[in-house]
Amino acid sequence: MDAKQILFAKLERKELLTKHLCTIIEQNEMRKAQKLSELMAKLETDARHVQLTSADSKQVAGSSEPTLSPGKDSGDVANNNNFIGEAAKFSYT
């Protein structure tokens, strides 16, 4: 008879712990959903801000296409092409 009482007490405790665990999991899921919602709203706000900033800078520049101008790097391309041509003269045997 003693063993049945112990078993019954253990089963009750197990059931209580299971319910408690389910409550904790449910609360964590609700917190995760809330956090995800906040992050998505923030991301949407940031994306709008970036779009507005981008649109403002395009209006200020007067053109939507970026312009390229020759600079110090334009000579580097020619130098690289010469280097490739020189390297092709060597053969590895």
Phi and psi in degrees as GROMACS dihedral restraints (atoms count N, CA, C in turn):
[ dihedral_restraints ]
;  ai    aj    ak    al  type     phi  dphi    fc
    3     4     5     6     1   -60.9    20    10
    4     5     6     7     1   -41.2    20    10
    6     7     8     9     1   -63.7    20    10
    7     8     9    10     1   -36.2    20    10
    9    10    11    12     1   -66.9    20    10
   10    11    12    13     1   -39.1    20    10
   12    13    14    15     1   -66.5    20    10
   13    14    15    16     1   -42.0    20    10
   15    16    17    18     1   -64.4    20    10
   16    17    18    19     1   -44.1    20    10
   18    19    20    21     1   -60.8    20    10
   19    20    21    22     1   -45.0    20    10
   21    22    23    24     1   -61.4    20    10
   22    23    24    25     1   -43.4    20    10
   24    25    26    27     1   -63.5    20    10
   25    26    27    28     1   -42.1    20    10
   27    28    29    30     1   -65.2    20    10
   28    29    30    31     1   -40.4    20    10
   30    31    32    33     1   -65.3    20    10
   31    32    33    34     1   -39.2    20    10
   33    34    35    36     1   -63.4    20    10
   34    35    36    37     1   -44.1    20    10
   36    37    38    39     1   -62.9    20    10
   37    38    39    40     1   -42.2    20    10
   39    40    41    42     1   -61.2    20    10
   40    41    42    43     1   -43.0    20    10
   42    43    44    45     1   -64.3    20    10
   43    44    45    46     1   -42.1    20    10
   45    46    47    48     1   -63.4    20    10
   46    47    48    49     1   -43.9    20    10
   48    49    50    51     1   -64.7    20    10
   49    50    51    52     1   -37.9    20    10
   51    52    53    54     1   -64.1    20    10
   52    53    54    55     1   -44.5    20    10
   54    55    56    57     1   -61.9    20    10
   55    56    57    58     1   -42.9    20    10
   57    58    59    60     1   -62.8    20    10
   58    59    60    61     1   -42.8    20    10
   60    61    62    63     1   -62.4    20    10
   61    62    63    64     1   -42.5    20    10
   63    64    65    66     1   -61.4    20    10
   64    65    66    67     1   -39.8    20    10
   66    67    68    69     1   -63.9    20    10
   67    68    69    70     1   -43.7    20    10
   69    70    71    72     1   -62.6    20    10
   70    71    72    73     1   -44.8    20    10
   72    73    74    75     1   -62.0    20    10
   73    74    75    76     1   -43.4    20    10
   75    76    77    78     1   -61.8    20    10
   76    77    78    79     1   -43.3    20    10
   78    79    80    81     1   -64.0    20    10
   79    80    81    82     1   -40.9    20    10
   81    82    83    84     1   -63.5    20    10
   82    83    84    85     1   -40.6    20    10
   84    85    86    87     1   -63.7    20    10
   85    86    87    88     1   -39.1    20    10
   87    88    89    90     1   -65.9    20    10
   88    89    90    91     1   -40.8    20    10
   90    91    92    93     1   -64.2    20    10
   91    92    93    94     1   -42.2    20    10
   93    94    95    96     1   -61.9    20    10
   94    95    96    97     1   -43.5    20    10
   96    97    98    99     1   -63.0    20    10
   97    98    99   100     1   -42.0    20    10
   99   100   101   102     1   -64.2    20    10
  100   101   102   103     1   -44.7    20    10
  102   103   104   105     1   -63.5    20    10
  103   104   105   106     1   -43.2    20    10
  105   106   107   108     1   -62.2    20    10
  106   107   108   109     1   -41.8    20    10
  108   109   110   111     1   -61.5    20    10
  109   110   111   112     1   -43.1    20    10
  111   112   113   114     1   -64.0    20    10
  112   113   114   115     1   -43.8    20    10
  114   115   116   117     1   -65.5    20    10
  115   116   117   118     1   -39.9    20    10
  117   118   119   120     1   -64.5    20    10
  118   119   120   121     1   -41.1    20    10
  120   121   122   123     1   -63.3    20    10
  121   122   123   124     1   -42.4    20    10
  123   124   125   126     1   -65.2    20    10
  124   125   126   127     1   -42.1    20    10
  126   127   128   129     1   -61.9    20    10
  127   128   129   130     1   -42.4    20    10
  129   130   131   132     1   -63.3    20    10
  130   131   132   133     1   -42.3    20    10
  132   133   134   135     1   -63.8    20    10
  133   134   135   136     1   -44.1    20    10
  135   136   137   138     1   -63.2    20    10
  136   137   138   139     1   -40.6    20    10
  138   139   140   141     1   -63.9    20    10
  139   140   141   142     1   -41.1    20    10
  141   142   143   144     1   -62.9    20    10
  142   143   144   145     1   -41.5    20    10
  144   145   146   147     1   -62.2    20    10
  145   146   147   148     1   -42.7    20    10
  147   148   149   150     1   -64.6    20    10
  148   149   150   151     1   -41.7    20    10
  150   151   152   153     1   -63.8    20    10
  151   152   153   154     1   -43.6    20    10
  153   154   155   156     1   -64.9    20    10
  154   155   156   157     1   -43.4    20    10
  156   157   158   159     1   -63.5    20    10
  157   158   159   160     1   -42.4    20    10
  159   160   161   162     1   -64.0    20    10
  160   161   162   163     1   -43.1    20    10
  162   163   164   165     1   -64.7    20    10
  163   164   165   166     1   -40.1    20    10
  165   166   167   168     1   -63.8    20    10
  166   167   168   169     1   -42.1    20    10
  168   169   170   171     1   -69.1    20    10
  169   170   171   172     1   -32.9    20    10
  171   172   173   174     1   -68.6    20    10
  172   173   174   175     1   -38.2    20    10
  174   175   176   177     1   -66.6    20    10
  175   176   177   178     1   -39.0    20    10
  177   178   179   180     1   -66.5    20    10
  178   179   180   181     1   -42.2    20    10
  180   181   182   183     1   -72.2    20    10
  181   182   183   184     1   -26.3    20    10
  183   184   185   186     1    84.8    20    10
  184   185   186   187     1    -0.8    20    10
  186   187   188   189     1  -145.8    20    10
  187   188   189   190     1   144.4    20    10
  189   190   191   192     1   -91.3    20    10
  190   191   192   193     1   -12.1    20    10
  192   193   194   195     1   -97.7    20    10
  193   194   195   196     1   135.3    20    10
  195   196   197   198     1   -71.6    20    10
  196   197   198   199     1   146.9    20    10
  198   199   200   201     1  -106.3    20    10
  199   200   201   202     1   144.5    20    10
  201   202   203   204     1  -109.9    20    10
  202   203   204   205     1   135.1    20    10
  204   205   206   207     1  -126.2    20    10
  205   206   207   208     1   145.0    20    10
  207   208   209   210     1   -64.6    20    10
  208   209   210   211     1   136.5    20    10
  210   211   212   213     1  -139.8    20    10
  211   212   213   214     1  -156.8    20    10
  213   214   215   216     1   -66.1    20    10
  214   215   216   217     1   -24.0    20    10
  216   217   218   219     1   -77.7    20    10
  217   218   219   220     1   -19.2    20    10
  219   220   221   222     1   -64.7    20    10
  220   221   222   223     1   -32.6    20    10
  222   223   224   225     1   -72.8    20    10
  223   224   225   226     1   -26.9    20    10
  225   226   227   228     1   -64.2    20    10
  226   227   228   229     1   -34.2    20    10
  228   229   230   231     1   -64.2    20    10
  229   230   231   232     1   -44.8    20    10
  231   232   233   234     1   -62.6    20    10
  232   233   234   235     1   -41.7    20    10
  234   235   236   237     1   -63.1    20    10
  235   236   237   238     1   -39.3    20    10
  237   238   239   240     1   -64.9    20    10
  238   239   240   241     1   -41.6    20    10
  240   241   242   243     1   -63.4    20    10
  241   242   243   244     1   -40.3    20    10
  243   244   245   246     1   -63.7    20    10
  244   245   246   247     1   -41.0    20    10
  246   247   248   249     1   -62.4    20    10
  247   248   249   250     1   -42.7    20    10
  249   250   251   252     1   -63.2    20    10
  250   251   252   253     1   -42.1    20    10
  252   253   254   255     1   -62.7    20    10
  253   254   255   256     1   -41.4    20    10
  255   256   257   258     1   -66.4    20    10
  256   257   258   259     1   -39.4    20    10
  258   259   260   261     1   -67.0    20    10
  259   260   261   262     1   -30.0    20    10
  261   262   263   264     1   -69.0    20    10
  262   263   264   265     1   -20.7    20    10
  264   265   266   267     1   -70.9    20    10
  265   266   267   268     1   -25.8    20    10
  267   268   269   270     1   -84.7    20    10
  268   269   270   271     1   141.6    20    10
  270   271   272   273     1  -117.6    20    10
  271   272   273   274     1   142.6    20    10
  273   274   275   276     1  -104.1    20    10
  274   275   276   277     1   121.0    20    10
